[in-house]
Amino acid sequence: MKIILTAALLLGICCSGFAQSKYPAASIPQNLKPYANAVVRNLEETVEIKAADEVFYRLKEAITVLNKNGDEFARIIIGYDKGRQIKLVKGVVYNEFGLATAKFSERDFNDVSAISNFSLYEDDRIKHYKPPVNSYPYTIEFEYEIKQRQSLVLPKWQPASDTEVAVENSSFKVICKPDLNLRIKENNFPGKMQTELLKDQKIYSWQISLVKALRDEPYLPETNTFLTSVEVVPEQFYFGGKPGSFNNWDGFSKWMTSTLLKGRDDIPAQTAAYIRNLVKDIPDPKQKAKKIYEYMQQKTRYISVQIGVGGYQPTLASEVDQLSYGDCKGLVNYTRGLLKVAGIESYYCIVYGDHNRKRSINPAFASMQGNHIILCLPFKSDTTWLECTSKQIPFGFLGDFTSGRNVLACSEAGGKLMRTPEYLSAANLQTRNCNFFIDKNGLLNGKIETRFEGEQYDNRADLTGEAYAEQLKKLQQVYLIDNLHINSFILKQEKTAQPVTYETLSLDAPNYGSLNENRMVVPVNRVNFIKRPVKEIRNRLLPVCIGYGYVDKDELVYQLPEDYKVEEHPRNIKTSTSFGSFDTRIEVKDGKLFYSRKIQLNAGTYPKETYQELTDFYQTVYEADNASFTLVKK
């Protein structure tokens, strides 16, 4: 019996060791769980600069996903190309109790082209993996190692990648030779960087722990203003097959122009001759540039490659000319070359493109920033900006993707920070006129005419160039009118210095008015309305950031059925706040109901204490937009 007990005990110990728990969800500190969809249990990142052209990046991470909303934080995405090699990938998936349920390695990753079917980018690839888990919570622990042949663009440390992510432990180390100077940018780091000097190494280290998740609040500012991150740039580096150095934006621009851009904008002789002939009878340089820009738009098409994926060097202009496609870098460089043929100077400009927030290049930290490229033409009389990725956008117009922010303009003479045009709220105007008829059965039919200006000019950008049937399909998602049937649709654009888009459609909608005995209830406005109020939040933590301002003016006229009269309608509203204003007016006259609506939203950053005022403002708008008027039989 003694022997049997001993054997059983040994067997239990062995089994216990095999099924040892790791990162059980129950061990997460309770104060890290509020607002968290995921918790970083441990994150260790190391950048080792062995030589200017030999850098190793090592990452080890364990992250617990608490619910379905946290799945995105467990997805692993690794980009690679000729200069960036994956040396190691492996990981383990654990269940709620910290027991291993699966292991994975590089062969379990999906390996795809960054841009499929485009020969210019056949070497740019992505490996990605998503744990096949649908039971929560779960943990994924993984590590990988990257070797890259450049030292200019190093990984940024950001322990919490977004709001609603808590951090239990995270550390970051940069290892280099003692004589290599690093420029370091710390954002919202609460601790103090540590340095250690060994015989032939200098180690910089950062550590953070027990960071609570931030609530995802509406109208947040840029994440770099409140999340912890560290960026590192060596003063001496190797990039694009050549050594380089800079410590300010002027030096960066000179390096960029002389190394990554030089000689890449040469246009083939046949195309150059065509361009010279195209503009030979146009004396005005700006009109010449416009003609060349429109030629580029007609000839090429855009393919989406973010700057960090397709490399930082633009494709040769001769290749874009031959293949007639390119990403933002390639198309800007090609346009730059075409303009150069005509003797027109232009600047290759690096910018952060974002439809939701106006993020600017950081003037205090010269580095490989930005995610998009645009072109600047410094004419004597004015400065003209070109977006080279759209076949539809007018010459000299920038939409909300790149307007109103700092960019870096690169030239051989040096770099300078410039600001793209700002479109004020009043200029971003949408004006709509609706003439509707309602019959005795509640059928609505009529016509809508809309004019879009300023940053609202491209509100219908996803419709331009589409087939008519596809346009009608997409309009069903724009005009959320029940039982909507669009009888005809016309879209026109004036591509002038102050461009305008015109939209005209005729429609009908059965049962727009709801019948109830001798009454009919009719929505006052289903054309342009707030779908839901802004979420109520107590004790907001961060400033309120409204990225884009605008003005919408709507005039709706309802011809009422002859045998009905208005019994009740919403009251007029007039309210004004620091965020904007909202006005409605209703008038009944000559068998018609006239409804006018104007809303103005002002771009800006506002104190967190004003958030309740914003929610109250939107609640007023929401209630007014979703109101109805009642008709009663005469």
Secondary structure in CASP SS format (residue, H / E / C, confidence):
PFRMAT SS
TARGET T0000
AUTHOR 0000-0000-0000
METHOD secondary structure of the structure
MODEL  1
M C 1.00
K H 1.00
I H 1.00
I H 1.00
L H 1.00
T H 1.00
A H 1.00
A H 1.00
L H 1.00
L H 1.00
L H 1.00
G H 1.00
I H 1.00
C H 1.00
C H 1.00
S H 1.00
G H 1.00
F H 1.00
A C 1.00
Q C 1.00
S C 1.00
K C 1.00
Y C 1.00
P C 1.00
A H 1.00
A H 1.00
S H 1.00
I C 1.00
P C 1.00
Q H 1.00
N H 1.00
L H 1.00
K C 1.00
P C 1.00
Y C 1.00
A C 1.00
N C 1.00
A E 1.00
V E 1.00
V E 1.00
R E 1.00
N E 1.00
L E 1.00
E E 1.00
E E 1.00
T E 1.00
V E 1.00
E E 1.00
I E 1.00
K E 1.00
A E 1.00
A C 1.00
D C 1.00
E E 1.00
V E 1.00
F E 1.00
Y E 1.00
R E 1.00
L E 1.00
K E 1.00
E E 1.00
A E 1.00
I E 1.00
T E 1.00
V E 1.00
L C 1.00
N C 1.00
K H 1.00
N H 1.00
G H 1.00
D H 1.00
E H 1.00
F H 1.00
A H 1.00
R C 1.00
I E 1.00
I E 1.00
I E 1.00
G E 1.00
Y E 1.00
D E 1.00
K C 1.00
G C 1.00
R E 1.00
Q E 1.00
I E 1.00
K E 1.00
L E 1.00
V E 1.00
K E 1.00
G E 1.00
V E 1.00
V E 1.00
Y E 1.00
N C 1.00
E C 1.00
F C 1.00
G C 1.00
L C 1.00
A E 1.00
T E 1.00
A E 1.00
K E 1.00
F E 1.00
S E 1.00
E H 1.00
R H 1.00
D H 1.00
F C 1.00
N E 1.00
D E 1.00
V E 1.00
S E 1.00
A C 1.00
I C 1.00
S C 1.00
N C 1.00
F C 1.00
S H 1.00
L H 1.00
Y H 1.00
E C 1.00
D C 1.00
D C 1.00
R E 1.00
I E 1.00
K E 1.00
H E 1.00
Y E 1.00
K C 1.00
P C 1.00
P C 1.00
V C 1.00
N C 1.00
S C 1.00
Y C 1.00
P C 1.00
Y E 1.00
T E 1.00
I E 1.00
E E 1.00
F E 1.00
E E 1.00
Y E 1.00
E E 1.00
I E 1.00
K E 1.00
Q E 1.00
R C 1.00
Q C 1.00
S C 1.00
L C 1.00
V C 1.00
L C 1.00
P C 1.00
K C 1.00
W E 1.00
Q C 1.00
P C 1.00
A C 1.00
S C 1.00
D C 1.00
T C 1.00
E C 1.00
V E 1.00
A E 1.00
V E 1.00
E E 1.00
N E 1.00
S E 1.00
S E 1.00
F E 1.00
K E 1.00
V E 1.00
I E 1.00
C E 1.00
K C 1.00
P C 1.00
D C 1.00
L C 1.00
N C 1.00
L E 1.00
R E 1.00
I E 1.00
K E 1.00
E E 1.00
N E 1.00
N C 1.00
F C 1.00
P C 1.00
G C 1.00
K C 1.00
M C 1.00
Q E 1.00
T E 1.00
E E 1.00
L E 1.00
L C 1.00
K C 1.00
D C 1.00
Q C 1.00
K E 1.00
I E 1.00
Y E 1.00
S E 1.00
W E 1.00
Q E 1.00
I E 1.00
S E 1.00
L E 1.00
V E 1.00
K C 1.00
A C 1.00
L C 1.00
R C 1.00
D C 1.00
E C 1.00
P C 1.00
Y C 1.00
L C 1.00
P C 1.00
E C 1.00
T H 1.00
N H 1.00
T H 1.00
F C 1.00
L C 1.00
T C 1.00
S E 1.00
V E 1.00
E E 1.00
V E 1.00
V E 1.00
P E 1.00
E C 1.00
Q E 1.00
F E 1.00
Y E 1.00
F E 1.00
G C 1.00
G C 1.00
K E 1.00
P E 1.00
G E 1.00
S E 1.00
F C 1.00
N C 1.00
N C 1.00
W H 1.00
D H 1.00
G H 1.00
F H 1.00
S H 1.00
K H 1.00
W H 1.00
M H 1.00
T H 1.00
S H 1.00
T H 1.00
L H 1.00
L H 1.00
K C 1.00
G C 1.00
R C 1.00
D C 1.00
D C 1.00
I C 1.00
P C 1.00
A H 1.00
Q H 1.00
T H 1.00
A H 1.00
A H 1.00
Y H 1.00
I H 1.00
R H 1.00
N H 1.00
L H 1.00
V H 1.00
K C 1.00
D C 1.00
I C 1.00
P C 1.00
D C 1.00
P H 1.00
K H 1.00
Q H 1.00
K H 1.00
A H 1.00
K H 1.00
K H 1.00
I H 1.00
Y H 1.00
E H 1.00
Y H 1.00
M H 1.00
Q H 1.00
Q H 1.00
K H 1.00
T C 1.00
R E 1.00
Y E 1.00
I C 1.00
S C 1.00
V C 1.00
Q C 1.00
I C 1.00
G C 1.00
V C 1.00
G C 1.00
G C 1.00
Y C 1.00
Q C 1.00
P C 1.00
T C 1.00
L C 1.00
A H 1.00
S H 1.00
E H 1.00
V H 1.00
D H 1.00
Q H 1.00
L H 1.00
S C 1.00
Y E 1.00
G E 1.00
D C 1.00
C H 1.00
K H 1.00
G H 1.00
L H 1.00
V H 1.00
N H 1.00
Y H 1.00
T H 1.00
R H 1.00
G H 1.00
L H 1.00
L H 1.00
K H 1.00
V H 1.00
A C 1.00
G C 1.00
I C 1.00
E C 1.00
S C 1.00
Y E 1.00
Y E 1.00
C E 1.00
I E 1.00
V E 1.00
Y C 1.00
G C 1.00
D C 1.00
H C 1.00
N C 1.00
R C 1.00
K C 1.00
R C 1.00
S C 1.00
I C 1.00
N C 1.00
P C 1.00
A C 1.00
F C 1.00
A C 1.00
S C 1.00
M C 1.00
Q C 1.00
G C 1.00
N C 1.00
H E 1.00
I E 1.00
I E 1.00
L E 1.00
C E 1.00
L E 1.00
P E 1.00
F C 1.00
K C 1.00
S C 1.00
D C 1.00
T E 1.00
T E 1.00
W E 1.00
L E 1.00
E C 1.00
C C 1.00
T C 1.00
S C 1.00
K C 1.00
Q C 1.00
I C 1.00
P C 1.00
F C 1.00
G C 1.00
F C 1.00
L C 1.00
G C 1.00
D C 1.00
F C 1.00
T C 1.00
S C 1.00
G C 1.00
R C 1.00
N E 1.00
V E 1.00
L E 1.00
A E 1.00
C E 1.00
S C 1.00
E C 1.00
A C 1.00
G C 1.00
G C 1.00
K E 1.00
L E 1.00
M E 1.00
R E 1.00
T C 1.00
P C 1.00
E C 1.00
Y C 1.00
L C 1.00
S H 1.00
A H 1.00
A H 1.00
N C 1.00
L E 1.00
Q E 1.00
T E 1.00
R E 1.00
N E 1.00
C E 1.00
N E 1.00
F E 1.00
F E 1.00
I E 1.00
D C 1.00
K C 1.00
N C 1.00
G C 1.00
L C 1.00
L E 1.00
N E 1.00
G E 1.00
K E 1.00
I E 1.00
E E 1.00
T E 1.00
R E 1.00
F E 1.00
E E 1.00
G H 1.00
E H 1.00
Q H 1.00
Y H 1.00
D H 1.00
N H 1.00
R H 1.00
A C 1.00
D C 1.00
L C 1.00
T C 1.00
G C 1.00
E C 1.00
A C 1.00
Y H 1.00
A H 1.00
E H 1.00
Q H 1.00
L H 1.00
K H 1.00
K H 1.00
L H 1.00
Q H 1.00
Q H 1.00
V H 1.00
Y C 1.00
L C 1.00
I C 1.00
D C 1.00
N C 1.00
L C 1.00
H E 1.00
I E 1.00
N E 1.00
S E 1.00
F E 1.00
I E 1.00
L E 1.00
K E 1.00
Q E 1.00
E E 1.00
K C 1.00
T C 1.00
A C 1.00
Q C 1.00
P C 1.00
V E 1.00
T E 1.00
Y E 1.00
E E 1.00
T E 1.00
L E 1.00
S E 1.00
L E 1.00
D E 1.00
A E 1.00
P C 1.00
N C 1.00
Y C 1.00
G C 1.00
S E 1.00
L E 1.00
N E 1.00
E C 1.00
N C 1.00
R E 1.00
M E 1.00
V E 1.00
V E 1.00
P E 1.00
V C 1.00
N C 1.00
R C 1.00
V C 1.00
N C 1.00
F C 1.00
I C 1.00
K C 1.00
R C 1.00
P C 1.00
V C 1.00
K C 1.00
E C 1.00
I C 1.00
R C 1.00
N C 1.00
R C 1.00
L C 1.00
L C 1.00
P C 1.00
V E 1.00
C E 1.00
I E 1.00
G C 1.00
Y C 1.00
G C 1.00
Y E 1.00
V E 1.00
D E 1.00
K E 1.00
D E 1.00
E E 1.00
L E 1.00
V E 1.00
Y E 1.00
Q E 1.00
L C 1.00
P C 1.00
E C 1.00
D C 1.00
Y E 1.00
K E 1.00
V E 1.00
E E 1.00
E E 1.00
H C 1.00
P C 1.00
R C 1.00
N C 1.00
I E 1.00
K E 1.00
T E 1.00
S E 1.00
T C 1.00
S C 1.00
F C 1.00
G E 1.00
S E 1.00
F E 1.00
D E 1.00
T E 1.00
R E 1.00
I E 1.00
E E 1.00
V E 1.00
K E 1.00
D C 1.00
G C 1.00
K E 1.00
L E 1.00
F E 1.00
Y E 1.00
S E 1.00
R E 1.00
K E 1.00
I E 1.00
Q E 1.00
L E 1.00
N C 1.00
A C 1.00
G E 1.00
T E 1.00
Y E 1.00
P C 1.00
K H 1.00
E H 1.00
T H 1.00
Y H 1.00
Q H 1.00
E H 1.00
L H 1.00
T H 1.00
D H 1.00
F H 1.00
Y H 1.00
Q H 1.00
T H 1.00
V H 1.00
Y H 1.00
E H 1.00
A H 1.00
D H 1.00
N C 1.00
A C 1.00
S E 1.00
F E 1.00
T E 1.00
L E 1.00
V E 1.00
K E 1.00
K C 1.00
END
